[in-house]
Amino acid sequence: MMSSILFAVQSTVAKTSTEWNWSGTPYIIGACVLSLLIIPRIVRFPHVGPKMPLPFPEVFNNPSVGAFLASMSVGHLIGIPAVLGLTNLGVL
């Protein structure tokens, strides 16, 4: 059973975070696509393992699932700080 004191505390706590929105999504998608174009060309063994069924495999260098996951990870590692920086600068 919830105590009524918890409801009183919740209403008095100041809101310190911002709401999540879709404004940074295109930047993260762009960073992921850019990394998908670059990373499979510089990975030592990009074709080892099962292939990722991407459209236009010649554009993306026909990466394996591991190279695809590495590209998406790098894209998020670049895109999220870029969105946070642009948000702090007031651009987003």
Secondary structure as the mmCIF struct_conf table of DSSP 4:
data_model
#
loop_
_struct_conf.conf_type_id
_struct_conf.id
_struct_conf.beg_label_comp_id
_struct_conf.beg_label_asym_id
_struct_conf.beg_label_seq_id
_struct_conf.end_label_comp_id
_struct_conf.end_label_asym_id
_struct_conf.end_label_seq_id
HELX_RH_AL_P HELX_RH_AL_P1 SER A 4 THR A 12
BEND BEND1 VAL A 13 VAL A 13
HELX_LH_PP_P HELX_LH_PP_P1 ALA A 14 LYS A 15
BEND BEND2 SER A 17 SER A 17
HELX_LH_PP_P HELX_LH_PP_P2 THR A 18 TRP A 20
BEND BEND3 TRP A 22 TRP A 22
TURN_TY1_P TURN_TY1_P1 SER A 23 GLY A 24
HELX_RH_AL_P HELX_RH_AL_P2 THR A 25 ILE A 42
BEND BEND4 VAL A 43 PHE A 45
TURN_TY1_P TURN_TY1_P2 PRO A 46 HIS A 47
BEND BEND5 VAL A 48 PRO A 50
STRN STRN1 LYS A 51 LYS A 51
HELX_LH_PP_P HELX_LH_PP_P3 MET A 52 MET A 52
BEND BEND6 PRO A 55 PHE A 56
TURN_TY1_P TURN_TY1_P3 PRO A 57 ASN A 61
STRN STRN2 SER A 64 SER A 64
HELX_RH_AL_P HELX_RH_AL_P3 VAL A 65 LEU A 89
TURN_TY1_P TURN_TY1_P4 GLY A 90 GLY A 90
#
